[in-house]
Amino acid sequence: MNYKFCVQLVAASWISMVPVMIGQTCQIFSLPFCGSNIIEHFFSDIPAVLKLACGDTFANETAVYVVVVVFVTFPFLLIIISYGRIFSSILRMPLVGGRAKAFSTCSSHLTVVVLFYGTASITYLHPKPRQAEDMEKLLSVFYTILIPTLDPIIYSLRNKDIILALRKLPSYQHGVKT
C-alpha cells in the first residue's frame, strides 16, 4: 500500500459511485409525489423517500437492489473470502502465540465489517412488507451511527494500554464492580 495506490482506490470509489448516485437521484426526482411530504426516517434514505412516491416505484426499487448487490454485497463477499484466506494462512503458522495475535488483529475488523454490512444488507435487501418502519429506523441508526461510534472502542480494546487503564479504574478492580 502506498500513496499512489491509496489515491487510485479513492478515485475509483468516487468515479464508480457518483454516476450511480446521480442516476438514482434523477430517477427519484422523476417520480410523482403527492400527499404527505414527511419522511418517516432519520435521514432521507432512498427506501424512505420511495415510500412517499405515488407512482410505480418498481424500477427504482430494482435499481436499489442492483446497487446494493454490486456495491455492498460484492465487496462484503470479497472481504469474507479474503478473511477466509487470511485465517487459513494463520492456521498454518507454527507459533501458537503468533496465531493468537493474528486472530486478535483480524477479529476486531471482522466484527465491525460483519455488523456494518449485515445491518446495511438487512435494511436494503429485505422485501417491503416484512419489516416494520421502526425496525428500519433502528437498523439504519445501527449502521450509520452506532457502528461507526463503536469502531474506536472495538479497535482500542485490543490495545494493551487501554486494557490496563480499564483494569486500573477503581470501580472495576479485580473484575468486580465496587
N, C-alpha and C positions, 0 to 999 in steps of 0.2 A: 504494500500500500504506500503510495507516495502522493504528493500534492497534485500532480497532473492527473493521476487516476481518480482521485477524490473529486476534482473539478469535472472530469468526464462523467462520473456517476451522478453528480448533482445536475449537470446539463442534460443527461439522458432522462432523469426523472422529470425535470421541467418540460423538456421537449415532448415527452410522451404524454404527460398528464394535462398540460394546458389546453391543447386542442380537444381532448376528451371532455374536460370540464366546460369549456366554451360551448361545445356541441350539446351537452346535456342542458346547460343553461338556456340556450336558444330553443331547444325542444320544449322546455318547461314554459318559456315566455310565449310560445305559440299556442299553448293550451287556453281554452276559455275558463275563466274563473268567475264564479258567481256565489252569492250567499256570503257566509262568514269569511272574513279575511284574517281571522285569528289562527295562528299556527299553534296547535296543541303540542308544543315541544319546547325544549330548552333553547334550541337554535334552529335555523331554517334548513334543516336537513332535507334532502331530496324526497324521501318517502313521506315526510310530514307535509311538504308542500304539495306533493301529488294528491294527497287526500283532499285538498281544497279545490281541485280541478273539477269542473262539471262534465267535461268531455271524456272521451275514451283515452285512458292512460296506459293502455296495453303496451304500446311502442316504448313509452318512457320507462315502464317497469321492466321490460325486456332489456332495455339499454342499461338500466341499473344492475341487473343480474349479470349481464355480459361484462360490464366494467368491474364488478366485484370478483368475478371468476378470473378475469385476466390480470387485474391489478392488486387483488388481495389473495385469492385462493392460490394462484400460481406461485407468487413469491413465498407464501406460507409453506407450500409443499416443497419448494426448493430449500427453505430453511430446515424443515424436518428431515429431508434427505441428507442435507449437509451434516446435521447433528447425528444422524444415523452413522454416517461415515466417520465423524469425529469420535463417537462412542466406540465404534469398532476399533479404531486406532488406539484409543485409551485402554481398551481391554487387552490389547496386545503389549502394553507397556510392562516391562519386567518388575518395576518397583511399585509396591502397593501404595506407598506414601505419595508417589508421583501421580498415580491413578486418582487417589482421593483428592488431591489438589486440582487436578484437571477437571474432575467431575464437579467439584465445588465451583470452579470458574464458569463452567458451562451451565450449571443448573440455574443460577440466578438469571442469566439471559434467557434461557429456555422458558423459565417460569413467566417472565414478562411477555415474551413472544406469544406463548400459548394463551395467556389471559387476554392480551390485546386482540390477537387475531380471532380467538374463539368468540369473544363477545361481539366483535365487529361482524363476523360472519353470521352469527345468530341474528343480529339486527337486520342485515341486508339480504340474507338468503332465505328467511322464513316466509312461508305463504301468508298472505294478508290476514285472513280471518282467524288464524290460530293464536295470535298473540294480542294481549290487551295493550292499550296505549300506555298504561302506567308501566308495564314491563318494558316496553320500547324505550320509554324515558329513562328508566333505571339502567338499562343496558347501555344506552348512549352516554349517560353520565359516567358509567363504569369505564368505558373505553376512551372517553375524551378527557375526563378529569381525574378519576380515581387512579387508574393505572399509571398515567404519567406522573402523578403525585407520589405514588408508591415506588417508582423507579429508583430514585436516590436511596430510599430506605432499603429496598431489596438488594441493591448493589452494595450498599455500605455494610450490610450485615455480614458479609464475608470478610470485611476488613478487621484485622485483629485488634487494631487500636479502638475501633468503635465498640467491639465486643467487650474489651477490657473496661472502657469507660462506662458501658451499661452495667457491668458487674460491680463497679465501684459506687453506683448510685445507692444511697442509704436505704431507700425503700425496697430495693431488690437484692439485698445482701443474701448470699447463700441460696438464691433461688426462692426465698420465702419473702413475701411482702410483709413489712412490719408496720 
